[in-house]
Amino acid sequence: MPITDPEKREIVRAQLLDMMICRKCYARNPPKATKCRICRSKRLRPKRKERAG
């Protein structure tokens, strides 16, 4: 079921894609996180927006 309303689409995108991923334990963290909520590592990366290839 595609979402056609642009406002709702932006809300969904923010919930699913705007997050930081821990490089050590792969936990999902809030977008403004500086440390992982699980392992306390500072090695975070933004979640990829598209799949490569």
Contacts in CASP RR format, 6 or more apart in sequence:
PFRMAT RR
TARGET T0000
AUTHOR 0000-0000-0000
METHOD contacts of the structure
MODEL  1
MPITDPEKREIVRAQLLDMMICRKCYARNPPKATKCRICRSKRLRPKRKE
RAG
3 9 0 8 1.000
3 12 0 8 1.000
17 47 0 8 1.000
17 49 0 8 1.000
18 31 0 8 1.000
18 47 0 8 1.000
19 28 0 8 1.000
19 29 0 8 1.000
19 30 0 8 1.000
19 31 0 8 1.000
19 46 0 8 1.000
19 47 0 8 1.000
20 28 0 8 1.000
20 29 0 8 1.000
20 30 0 8 1.000
20 31 0 8 1.000
20 33 0 8 1.000
20 44 0 8 1.000
20 45 0 8 1.000
20 46 0 8 1.000
20 47 0 8 1.000
21 27 0 8 1.000
21 28 0 8 1.000
21 29 0 8 1.000
21 44 0 8 1.000
21 45 0 8 1.000
21 46 0 8 1.000
21 47 0 8 1.000
22 29 0 8 1.000
22 36 0 8 1.000
22 38 0 8 1.000
22 39 0 8 1.000
22 41 0 8 1.000
22 43 0 8 1.000
22 44 0 8 1.000
23 41 0 8 1.000
23 43 0 8 1.000
23 44 0 8 1.000
23 45 0 8 1.000
24 36 0 8 1.000
24 39 0 8 1.000
24 41 0 8 1.000
24 43 0 8 1.000
25 36 0 8 1.000
25 38 0 8 1.000
25 39 0 8 1.000
25 41 0 8 1.000
27 36 0 8 1.000
27 37 0 8 1.000
27 38 0 8 1.000
27 39 0 8 1.000
28 47 0 8 1.000
29 36 0 8 1.000
29 37 0 8 1.000
29 44 0 8 1.000
31 46 0 8 1.000
33 44 0 8 1.000
34 42 0 8 1.000
34 44 0 8 1.000
35 41 0 8 1.000
35 42 0 8 1.000
35 44 0 8 1.000
36 42 0 8 1.000
36 43 0 8 1.000
36 44 0 8 1.000
END
